[in-house]
């Protein structure tokens, strides 16, 4: 019987309609990294698996090792492979610590690995392009933590000008009249680690096309564990689901203590069935048809 190499790690791939997909891995305490390749963004960095190098923007939710351990490796590998430096958004409160960490790695490696660190505060928007930005939102975890929203930024003609001919609109704009308004549409919201709280009333959480939220604890006697670690319990998720308007809800950060199979079973008993129609578990390897393909990504040791 052949043994599977310890160097092979399974990463999930989920298709979100016709436009976007998710690639990643999220297991409580081990690693969290979720990429949206079509939008050039990675949420958290985990241990910096190979696929995340193709993302030029990384959004770090908080400073726990399973979410940020591979940060220096991400920058180093981008340089090693001739890629442009990545841009990493971090909570402003940990910026100085992150900079010290990267400075130490520069000293250890004896090479000036380039990096871009952007400190973020809750409700701050980092404009990637004129039509696309990343907004930070406050979450409720141990210490400082942020969630992130991928935002489509659009300019729309004000309703009162819809019947005016194009030539007149051009003249009005030349005269300095504001004929358009800014529309921000939340595409994908990622919460990282969080407990139940006001974040679930945030419009970008409720209305995003896709919501990626943790739910770490499921067993009835684990409610105290969820509270102590400031994580979501299945009972909390059941309270949240009725107010959500998302097309897709992706559950991350299940613990090995429970496992995805049992987590799904408990959630079905906890929330109304109709509320679970658009809910998927990122790490649902046992049910790969609705959850997407599974990629075996080989990661070898660094040189």
N, C-alpha and C positions, 0 to 999 in steps of 0.2 A: 504494500500500500504506500503510495507516494505521500510525502509530507509537504504541506504548503510552507513556502518560505516565510520567515518572519519579516522579510523585507516587503512583502506584498500587503498593501493596505486597501481596503475597500472604501471607495467614495461613491456616494449616491449622486445620481443625475435625475432631476425632475424637469419635465417640460411644462411650462406655464403658458398654455395657449399656443399661439403661433409666433409670438414675439420674443419671449424670454425663457431662459432656463436657469436652473440652479445646479451647481456642482459643489459638493462639500461633504463634510463630516462633522457631526456634533454628538458627543457623548459626555455627559456631565463629569467634570474633573479630569478628563483626558485630553480632549481637543475640540475646539470649535473653529471652523473655517467654512464660509459659504460664499461662493463666487457667483456673480451674475455676469457671465462673459460678454453678453451682448451690450452691456452698459459699461464694461471696462472697470468694474468695481468688485472688490472683495470685502466681505464683512468679517472682521477679525482675521487673524492670520494663523492661528493654531501653531503647528510645527512647520509652517511654510512648505506645504506640499508643492510639487512641481507645477501643477496647473495654475496656482495663484500668481506665478511670476508673470503671466500674460496680462494681469490686471495692473494698470498704472495708478489706481487709487485703492487704498485700503482704509477701512473705517474701524478703528479700535474702540470697543465699547467700554472696557475697563482694564485694570492692570493685573488681573489674575492670570497665572502662568498658562493655563490651558487655552487662553484667548490671545496671548501676546508673545508666547515663547519664541516663535520663529521670526520675530521682527528683524533682528540684525542679519539673520541668514537670508531673508527676503531681499534686503538691500545689497548684500554681498553677492548673491547669485545674479541679481539684475546686472550688476557691474561685470561679473565674470562672463556672462553670456552676451555681453555687448549691448544690453538694453539700456534705455534711458532710465534715470533714477525714478523710483516710484514716489508718489505723494501719499503720506499717511496722516490721516486725521486722528487726533487723540483728544481725550478730555483735557482741557487746559490745566487742570490741577495736577496732572501727572507729566506735563510736558518736560519740566526740568529733569525729572527722574529718567525719562526716556532719552533725553539728550545726553545725560551722563552715561547711561548704559551704552549708547552708540559710540560715545567717545572712548569708553574703555575697550570696546571691540576694535575700534580703529587702532588703539595702542597695541592690543594683543596681536592683531593681524599685520601691523606695521604697513598699512596702506590706507590712503584717504578715501575710503568708500563713500560715495556721495549719497545724500539722503535729503528728503524734504519732509519736514514735520509741520503740520498745521494744527495749532491749538484750537479747540472748539468749546463753545459754551452752549447750553441749552437754547434752542430757538435760533441759533446762528445758522445762516445759509452760506455755504461755500460754493460759489458759482464756478463750475467746471467749464461750461461754455455758456454762450448767450441763451441757449435753449435748454440747459440742463444744469441742475445743481444738487448738492447734498446738504440736507438740513439735519442738525442734531436736535434730539428731544431728550428731556430728562426721564430717566428710568429710576427704579427703586431697588438697588442692590447694595451689597456691603461696600462702603466707601463711595467714591464718586463713580457714576456710571452714566452712559449715554446710549440712546438708540439712534438710528440714522434712517433718513427718508430719502429715497432717490426721487427727485422732483423734475417733472417736465415743465419747462417754463415757456409759456406761449403768449403772444401778443394778439389780442382780439379787438376788432372794431367795436367801438361803443354802440349800443343799440340805437341811440338817437341819430347815428350817421349811416345806418344800414341802407337807406334809400337814396343817399346822395351819390351822384355820378362820380366816377373815378377821378376825372380831371379836377373836379372841385375839391375832392379829398386831398389830392396832391398839393393844391394851392393852400388849403387850410393848414396842412402839415408844414409847408414852407413858411407860413405866417406864424408858426409857433403854437398852433392850436393842438392840444392833446386829443387826438381822435381815437386812440387805442387804450386799452387797459391791460394790465398784466394778469395772467391766469396761471396759477401754480397747481399742477395736478400731481398728487402723490402716486407714484407707480409701485414702488416696493418699499415697505417699512420693515426694518430689522431691529428687534428689541434687545438682542444679547441676553444677559441674565437680568431678571427683574422679578420682584414680587408684585402682588396685586396693589394697585394704587391709581392715582390720577392719570398716569400715562395711558390707561385704557379708555379715557374720555377724550384723548387728543384726536382732533379731526384727521390727522395724517395716519393715525392708527386705525380708526374706524373706517375711513374711506379709501385707503390705498387699495389698488387692484390686488396686490399680494401682501399679506402680513406674515412675517416670520417671527414666531414667538416661542420662547421656551415653555416647557411644562416639565418640571423635573420630578415631582413627587405625585404619587397616585394612590398608594395604600391609605386606608382610613387612619391608621395609627402613625402616619408620616406627616400629619398636619403640623406638628410641633417642629419637625425637621425643616419643613418648608419655611416656617416662620423664622427659625433661628438662622437659616442660611440666606433668607430673603430671596426665595425662589417661588415659582408658581406651583400650586397644587391643583390637581384635577378639579377639585371643587371650585377653585378660583376661576379656572378656565370655563367651567360650566356657567358661571355668573357672567363672564365676559362675552361669550359667543352670541347671545341674543341681540346685543347692540352692534355687532360687527356687520359691515356691508361689503366685506372683501370678497372678491371672486375666488381667491385661493387663500387658505390659512395653512401654513406649514409649521408643524411642531418640531422643535429641536430640543436638545439637552436632556433627553431621557437618560436615567442612570442605569448602570448595569445591575443595580440592586433589584430593579423592577423588570427591565427589558421591554422592548417595543411590543412584543406579542401581548404581554400582560397589560401594558399601558393602554393599548388599543381596547382590550377587553373591558378594563375598568372604565375607560372614558365612555364607552358605549352604554354603560350602565349609569353613568353619572350625568350625561347631557342628553337632551332629546335627540332622537335619531335624525330628524330633519335639519338640525343645526350642525350635524357632522358630515353632511353631503359634500361639502367643499373642503374638508379637513384631511390633510395628509401628514404622515410622519416622514421626515427627511430620511431617517435611517431604517425605513421599512424594507429590509432586504428579503424578508420572507414572502412579501407580496409585491413582486417587482413589476407586475403588469400595470396597476394603477400608480405605482410610485416611481416608475421610470427605470431606465437601465442602470446597471451597476458596472462601474469601471474598476478594474484592478490596476492601480497605479504603482509601478515599482519604484521604490525610493532606495537608492543605495547610499552608503556612507560617504560623507564628504571627503575631499582630498585634503 
